[in-house]
């Protein structure tokens, strides 16, 4: 690895925009069209080309993408949705926002994704939807998800927040369920600060989601402005929301899409370097590789496992992991737990009367996972510094 600097500061993620991408936001600022408009449409079109989705619909966040998707399905009070217990809280929150009941399912400890062997036992007459999450860039087993969904008449919303550049049997995630929702938070491969994208191959769903994101309007402001009678207001068949992406964000996203393949390839190369560097470490379990899956590596999640993990020793291992993360922080290396077990968070724990051991794999992942720095623009020197200190800081 060559000479390693004595001290570096390595964030968990870092936004790396090119000059032309930074300059791209000036066009809407100069032409005065700041709200959802031509640059947002340009971004949507490029997203459809990249993912293979028939429709791409830009929104304010992945959270609102999930919300609009479920709302468009007719999901509402009294309905139940199955959600993996280990994911970002937004996956569950949107079920609550629509008046539904969250039904948690444990995860597969190898993949961090929903354990599909446990799903059918959770289905009741009130179950209306399932939200598989492509966590950290590894696709959920969508053939199995769709088989269960078709058998039980469930609506499938793919939480593809981390799924940019992730494929399942040759198809980009977000094109395999009824809808998919992506995130453009700064920790994601493509960023617009905040922002999200919905994908679907269903024409009627796309039409309804476009209405719902725009106050329920049948026609967008841009369509009306370009029409023969721009002074006539649109009809509103739905009581919708204001969840539109701005053209400033659309311009930034569109510019990044011109190097989308390079961004994904860089993240995959960095992950391969980590894989090789840590292959001999028995105490650090790196992300899995599986036939038919292409990992997009939104992050690099590992399991800290100095001994065989159980629900009984997870608390002890958690203390060891936190002490190790402290050591890395002191030498300038930022780390994070991979994400959280939602059933252990106060709102869901108290509302549904849940214990942390109710979903043991999610509990263990919550307490024993660690994500290492990975972002496009990360230099080999920076990564070598991380590799050295990971290897040396725990023996």
N, C-alpha and C positions, 0 to 999 in steps of 0.2 A: 504493500500500500504506500510505500515511500515514507518520507518524513511527515509526521503529524504535528500540527501546531499544539503548543502547550495548553491553549485555551481558545475555544470558539463558542459562540452563542448560536445554537441551532433551534429554531422554533419548531413546533409540531407541524406547522404549515406556513407557507408564505406565498402571497399573491405575486405573480411574475408576469406583468403585462408588457408587451412590446410597444414601441413608440407609436406605431400606426393604430394600435388598439386604444391607447390613451387618446390619440387624436380623433378617433372615431366619434367620440361623444360630442365633439364640437359641431358636427353637422346639424343635429337636431337643435342644439343651442343657438346656432346661427340662423337656421331657417324658421325657427319659432314653433315647430311642431314637436312639442315635448311629451304629450300624452301618447297612449297607444296609437301607433300609426305605421308609416311605411317601413321604418327600421325594425319595428317589432315583427311585421309580416316577413321581412327579409330573414330575420333570425328564425322564425318558425319554418320557413321554407328550407333553409339550410339544415335545420334539425331533422326535418322529415327525410331529406336526402340521406343524412348520415345514419339515422336509425332504421330507415325503411318503413316508418309509420305513414299511414295514409293522411292523418291529420295531426298537426302539432299546434298547441294552443298555449301561448305564453301567459303567465299569471304572476302574482306577486311573490309567491313562495311555493315550495313543494307542499307545505302544509295546506295552503289554499287549493293547490292542485288535488290533493287527496280529498279535501272537503267538497270541492265542486264535483269530483268524480262520484263520490258517494251520494251527494245531494241529487245529482242527475239521475241516479238509479231509482230514486224514490225512497231511499232509506230514511227512516224517521223514528219517532218515539215508539218504544216497545220492541224495536228490531234489535237483533244481536249481530255482532261482527267478531270474527275470530282474528286475533292479533298475536304475533309472537311476543313472548314475555321479555325478550332481550332485543330492544330497538330504541330509537329515539322516541321520546314521549309523544311527539306529534302524531305518530301512527295511531295511538290510542285516543289522543285528545279529540281528534275530529269526529270520532264515534260519539263521544260525550257531547260535543257541540251540536250534533244533530238529534240529541235526545235518546240515543241508543245505549245499549249495554255492551261493554267490552268483555269479551271472553278470551282470556289469555291461554296460550298454548306454549308448552316448553319448546326449547330449541334442540337441534342436533349439535352435540358438543364438538363435532369435527368441523362443521361448516359455519356455525353461528346462526344458521337459518332455521326457520320453523320446522319442527319435527312432524312430518306429515303422517307418521304412523299413529300419532295421537289426535289428529284432527277430527276424524269421524265420530269419535266418542263424545266430542264436545258439541255436536250439531243437535239442535232442537227444532221444534216447529217454528220458532221465532228467528232462527238463524237466516240472515239474508245476504251476508257478504263475508268474504275472506280477504285479508290484506297481507299477502306474502311480501316479505322485505328482502331485497337483494343486498344483504348487509355488507358494507365495506367494499362492494364491487364484485361479489361472488353471487351469481344468480341462484335463486331458489329453484327447486325441482319443479318446473312449471308443467311438465306433462302430468305429474302426480297431482299437482294443485288443480289443474283443469279437469282431470278425471273425477276428482271429488266434487268439484263445483258443478259439473254437468249432471252428475248423479243426484245431487241435492238441490239443484236450481239456485246456485249461489252466484252473486255478482263478484267478479274478481277485480280488485284494484291493486296493481303492482306498486308497492312503495319502492321506486327506483331512485330515491334521493342520491344514493351512492353509485348508481348504475351506469354512468356514462362510460362507453367503451366496453361494456360487459355483454357477453353473448351466451346464449343457451342453445345448443344444437344448431348453431349457425344463424340464429336470429337474435337481434339486439333486444335486450330487456326493455319492457315498456310496450312491446308489440304483441305480447303473448296472452294477456288477460283482456278484460273489457276496456280498461284504461291503464295507463301508467303515469306516474308523477315523478319528476326529476327536480333536483335542487341546484341552485346557483349560488349558494352560500360560499364565502371565501375559502372554506376548506375543501371545496369540490373542484373537479378538474377544469370546468368552465365556470366563471363567476361573473355575476352582474351586481355583486354586493349582497343584495337580497334578490329573490326572483325564483321562478320555477317554470316548468313546462309540463303540460299534459299531452300524452299521446294516445291515439285510439284509431282503430280501423273501421269504426262504426259511424256511418254518415249522420244518423239521427242523434246519436250521443254527442258527436262533435258539435252539431248545430245547437243542441240544448246547452252544452257547457259554454259555448261562446256567448250565448244569451245570458246565462247565469253569472258569468264573470263581469258582465257589463250592465248591471242593474236590471237584467231581464230584457234588454233591448233586442229587437229582431235585426237591427242594422247597426253597425258600428259608426262612430263619428266620422271615421275616414271614408267609409262607403257613402255616407250621407253627404259629406263635403264634396266628394267627387261626382255625385249624381246630378241629375238635371235640376232637381229642386232641393238644394242644400238647406233651405230655410224650413222645410217640413220635418217635424220631429218623428222619430221612429215609434212604432208600436212596441209595447212591453207585454208579451204573453206570460212572463214569469215575474214573480217578486224576487229579483236577483240580488247580487252583491256588487260591490266595487272592488274587484280583484284583478285589475288590469295592470300589465307591465307598462312602464313608461318607454318612450322611444329612446331616451338616454340609455336606459338599460339594454334595450333591444339592439342599439348600435354597438354597444360594447360586446354583447354576446355574439352578434353576427360577425364581428371582426375576429373574435377568437376561433370561431368555427372554421375559418380558413386554414387553421393549423391543427384541427381536431385530431387527425391521425398522429401527428407528431407528439401532441400532448399525451395521448394514451400510450404511445410507444415508449415515451420517456419514463412514465410511471412504471410500466412493465419492466423496463430495463433496471430501474432502481430496485424494484422488488426482487428481481433475479439476483442482483448483487447481494442483497440481504440474505436470500435463500442460501446462496453458496457460502456466505461468511458464517452462517449460524447452523449449518447442516450437522455439525458434530456436537452441538450443545443439547444434551438430554434434558436440561431444565428449562428450555425455551421452545415451545411448540409454535412453529411458524404457519402461515396460511396454507391450506391444503390445495393440491392440484388434482383435478378430476377430468376424465375424458368427456368431451362435449361441452365443457365450460371454458370460457375465456374471461379471466379476472381483469377487471378494470382498475383495481387498486386505488380506490378513493383514499384508502389509508392502508397501513400495514399492521393489522391486529395480530397479536401473539397471545399465547397463554403461558404465564409464569408457573412452572410446575416443578419445583425442586423435589417433590415427592408426588406419589399418586394422589390425585385430588378427589376428595369426598366432601359431602356436606358437613361432616364432622370436623375436618381440618381446614376448611376453606377460610375460616376466620383467622386462624394462625398464619396461613399462607398469605392472606390479605395484608397482615402486618409486615410480613417479610417483603412483599411486593412494594408496599408503600415506602419502606426504608430504602429499598433499592432505587425506587423512583426519586427519592430525596437525594441519593448519591449522584444520580445522573443529572439532576437539576443543579447540583452544586458545581458541576463541571460545564454547565451551560447547555445541557441537552434537555429539551422539553419533551415530556411524554404525557400520555393520557390513558385512563381506562378506555377500552375499546368503545364502549357506550355504557348505558345503564340498563338494569333490569327494572322495567317500568312497574312491575307489581311490588317492588320494594320501596317505591317513592310514596311520600306521605299521602297524597290524594287517593291513589288507587289502593294502597294498603288499607287505609281507613274506610273508604267507601265500600270496598268489597270484602273486608275482613280477611285479608290475605296474609299468610306467613311467608317468609323468604324461602323456606324449604318446599313450598307448594310447587315450585318449578325449579327443581334442583340444578339443572344444567344452566339455566339463566342465572341463578344465584351464584354458581361457581364462576361463570363468565364475568359477572358483575364484579366479583371480589378478586379475581385472579388474572384478568386480561390486562394487556398493556399495548398501546399503539406507539410505534416509533416514528420519528420524523420521516415524512415522504411527501414531496411536492415537486412540481415541475419547476426547473430552475435550480434545484438542489445540485450542488457540484459534487464531483467524486471526492474532493478533499473534505467537504462537509460530511459526506456519508462515511468516509473512512474514519473520521473522528468519532462518529456515532458507533461504528462497528467496534473500534478499539475499546471504547469505554464500556460498551455493553458486555464485551467479552471479559474485560478486566475487573469490572465493578462488582461482579458476583461470581464466586468460585464454589 
